[in-house]
Amino acid sequence: MSEEKKKWKLFDSQREGKGVSKEESKLGPGLKKFWRIYRENFFGRLLSINIMMIVGNFPVIFAVMAYLGVGKLSYTVPSDALFALFRGMTTQAGTQTAGSLAMQGVVGMQTAELAATPWTYVLYGLGALTFLTWGFVCAGSAYVLRNMATDQPIFLLSDFFDTYKKNWRQVLPFGMIDLGILLLLGYNIVATLRGSSSAFMSFLFWPSIVLFLIYFIMRWYIYLQIVSFRLTVWKTVKNALYFVLLGLKRNLMALLGIALMVGVMLFFTFVLGTYFIVIALAIPALMLFSSAGLMANYAAWYKIDEIMVIHDEEKTEKPSDEDAEDSSKEFADETEE
């Protein structure tokens, strides 16, 4: 191999690899195989996929800018709700005393607020374009990471974009629904957390967390089914709900791995952010999303492969053209009417 081929290039996924030994090819879908795949693909494909996932959902940057106050006008208001009442009482009395002046200093403390401007709504509108890109990025990365998890050949750019071309009728509407559900569940968690002073809201906090985690796991299976089989969106959602329980052990292991990785990255972000802000932001930007995606796809695909994929040794008769194209077996209650 020439020196030119040995150089690593961003998005260059067609370069020659060292291959997989016979011993490694016989490894089961456990942690040892995962770490081998992760190590071999980290300085190349995973970094490239992470950048593609961020760039692909670039409209979200506009929504973040609007949320952070870009384009808004700043003004000050009293921080205490009693200020209006106190101001009315002292104005009606017509005189100020030492006590009223002291009280005014307490209830009259000012706080800064932000008022929306037309630019704010423009930024939110541009951010809403994420509903169009979300499914495309999730499906493309799911297909590439599935092939990576199973040691299949990867042509990064073509695989990423061709997946959307082949599945856009399912990917586009479900991507909108998916992002909407995630935002709704996230808002529900924040709302219950803010209302923790209420016993009822405190009770709803943990069910909200559980509901979010269940749907978070379901997403792994939904996108993998969309890019792997010819099923309706409704069937993929129903199957994904089953897989939450059928693959419980693998799902929990992946959740634990993602949680540990996020915790470590947050630690380094807060520690390094004080001195090396660029490094602190670069670490999650280069590895967080693709690494979490690989964990999720590695956990989910092998359970899908075990239950839904028809392998050569399972075929007792020549399948029809439609069955060969789908290469899947339905659950007992998923037969066509």
N, C-alpha and C positions, 0 to 999 in steps of 0.2 A: 504494500500500500504506500502511495507517495505521501510526502510530507503535506502536500496541499489537501489531501483527503483527510488527514488526521486532525486538521484544524477544526475547532468547533465554530459553527456559524449559527446565528439566531434563525429559527424556523427551518433549519436544514435538517429534515428528518429522513432524508433518503440516503444518508451516508452509511457506509458499511459498519456493521456491528461485529462484536467478537463472537456472537452466537451463544447458544445455550448447550452446556454439556449434557450427556445422557443422564448423569446422576441428577442434575438440576431439573431436567425435563420430567423426571419421575416424582418430583416433590409434589405433595398435596397442597391444596389452597390454604396453607397456614402462614404463620408469622415469618418463618424462615424464607419462604418464597417471596413474600411481600417485601421484606427488607432487601432481598437481592434485586427485585425489580425497581424498588425505590432508589437504591444506590446507583444502579446502572443508568437510570433515566433522569436523575436529579439535575446534573450539570448539562442540560440540553433541552430535552423535550418538556420536562415539567416546568422549567423556567419559561420556555416559549409559550406553553399553554396558559400559564398564569398571566402573562402579558396579554395574550389574545383575549382572555376572559375579561380583563380590565378594559382594554381598548374596545372590545365588542360592546360593552355596556357603558360607553362613554357618556350618554345622556344623563346618567345618574349624577355626574359631576355638577350639572346645572342645578339639579334639585338640592344637592348638598350646599351649593353656594347660596341658594335662596334661603335654605334653612338656617345657615350661619349668619344671615343678615346682609349679604351683599345686595346693594341697591335699596336697602331700607333707610328710612330717616330716623334719627335718634332724638328722643325728647325725654324730659324728666317729669315724674309724677310722684306724689307722696306715697311712701311705702305702707303707711298705716291706714286702714279703712276708716278709722275714727277721725281722720283729719277734717273731712268735710263737716261732720257734726260739730267738732270742736270749733272750727272756723266760724260756723253759723252762730254758735253760742256767744263767742267773744265779740263778733260783729254786732249782734243784737244788744249786748251789754254796753257797747260803746266805749269801754275803757279796758286797759290792759293792766294787769297786776304782775308782781314778781312771780307768783305761782302760775298764772296763765302763760307768761312768757317762757317759763321753764317747761311747762307742759307742751307748748307749741314746738319747742326744740326737740321733744321726744316724738310726738305724733306727726310732726312736719318733716321728718327725714325724707329726702328725695331718693328716688331710684330711677335708673335709666331704662327706657322702653324703646322698642323699635316699631315703627309704623310701615306697613307695606306700601309700596309704590307700584306704578305700572311695570317697572323693570322686574319687580319681584314676581309678578304673575307671568311675565315673559319667561323668566328662568324656570318657574315651576312647569310651564307649558313645554319647554324644551326638555325638562327632566322627565315629563310624562312619556316621551318617546322611548323610554326604557321598556315600556310595555310591548313595544314592537321588537326590541332586540333581545329581550330576556330569554325567550324560548329558544331562539336561534343559538345563543351562546351556550345554554345548558345542554341542548341536544348535541351540538358539535363536540363539546368537551366530553360528554358522556360516551360518545362513539369512540373518540380517540383514546380515552382513558380505559375503556373496556378492552380495546385491542392491546393496550399496554399491559393491563392486568393479566391477559391471557397469552402474552408473548407472541402476538400476531404482528405482521408487518404494518408499519405506520408510515403514511405519507401525510405529514401534518397538515399542511395548508389545504390540500385537495380533500382529505378526509373531513376536515373541519367544515368546509363550505359545502361540499357535495351532500353531506348529511342533511343539511337544511333544504337543499334543492329537492331531495327525494322525499322528505317528510314534512314539508312546510304546511300542508293542509291540517296536520295534527299539531305540529310544533307551534305555529303562530297563535291559534286560539288558546291552547293549553298554557302557553307561556304567559299570556295575559291573565288567565285565571290563576295560575300559580303565583305570580308576583302579587296579585290582589289578595290572595289568601295569606301569603307571608306577611304583607303589610298589615292586614287585619289582625292576625294572630299576634304580631309584634306590638301593635297598638293596644290590644287587649291586655297583654302582660304589663305594659307600662302603666295603663290606666288602673289596673288592680294594685300595682305596686305603689302608685301615688295615693290611692285610697286605702292604704294599709291601716290607717287609724280607725276605719270602720271594720267591725268584726266580720260582716258579710263579705266585704271586699277582700279581706285577708284570707277568708275561706276560699274565695275564687282564684287566688293567685296560683296555688299549686296545680289545680286542675287545668289552668291556662298553660302552665309550663308543660304538663304531660301532653295536652292536646297539640302543642307546638312541636314537641319531640316526635310524636306519632306521625304528624304530617311531614316533618323534616325527613324522617326515614322513608316514608312512602315515596317521596320525590326521587330517591335513588332508583327505585324499581320502576317508576312511571317512565322516566326518560330512557332508561335502558330498554324497556319493552317497546317504546315508540321507535327507537332506532334499530331494533333487532327483529321485530315481528310486524305483521300486518293485522293489527287489532284496533278496534275502536277505542277512543279515549276513555269511554265509560268502562270498558272491560279492563283496560290497563289500570285504572284507578281501583276497581274492585280487586283485581289480582294483587296490586300493591298493598292493599289493606290486609290480605291474607299473608303476604310475605313478611309483614311486620312481626307476626307471631311465628311463622314457619322458620324464619331465619333469625330468631330472637338472640341466640348466642352470638352470631356474627355481627348482628346489628349493634348489640351492646358493646362489643369490642371496638367496632368502628367509631361509635359515639365517644367512647372513652379515649381513643386515640386522638380524635378531633379536638375534644375538650382539653386534653393535655397539651396538644400543639398550640391551641389558641392561648392557653394559660401561659405557656413559656414565651410566646411571642409578645403577649401583653406585658409580661415582666421585663423583657428586654426593651420593649418600646418605652416603658416608663423610666427604666434605669438609664438607657442610652439617650432618651429624648431630652434630658437636661443638658447633655454635652454634645451629642452627635445626632441632631435631629434628622439629618439626611439618612444616616444608617438606620435609625429607628423606624423611619417610614419605608425604607427600601426593603427591609426584611420581610414584612407581610406582603408588600407589593410584588415580590419576586417568587414567593413560595407558598403563601397561605392557602389560596383558593385551589390551586392545582393539587397540592398535597392532600388537602381535605377531600377533594374530589376523587383522588386515587384511592384513598382509604374507603370511601363510600362505595365506589364501583367495585373494588376488590371484594368487599364484603357481600355486595348484592348480587353480582353477576354469577358467582359460582352456585348460589342457591337457585337462581333462575335457570341456570344450565342444568342443574340436577333435576328440576321438576318439569320445565317447559320444553327443553330442547330434545329432539329425537336424535339419538346417536345411531351410528351405523349398526351396532350390535343389537339395537332394539327393533330394527326394521324386520318385519316378518313377510312383508310383501312390498312390491314396488309402489311408492306413493304416487298420488295424482300430482299433476303439475301445480295445482294450488297449494297442496300440502307441502310439496318440495320447496315452494317459494316461501311459505310461512316458516317451515322447519320448527314448528312448535306444537305442543299438545295442550289442549285446553283443560281446565279444571272440569270436574264432572258436571258442575252446574253452569258451565259457560258455553254449552252447545248452542248452535244457531237454531233459532226457531223457524 
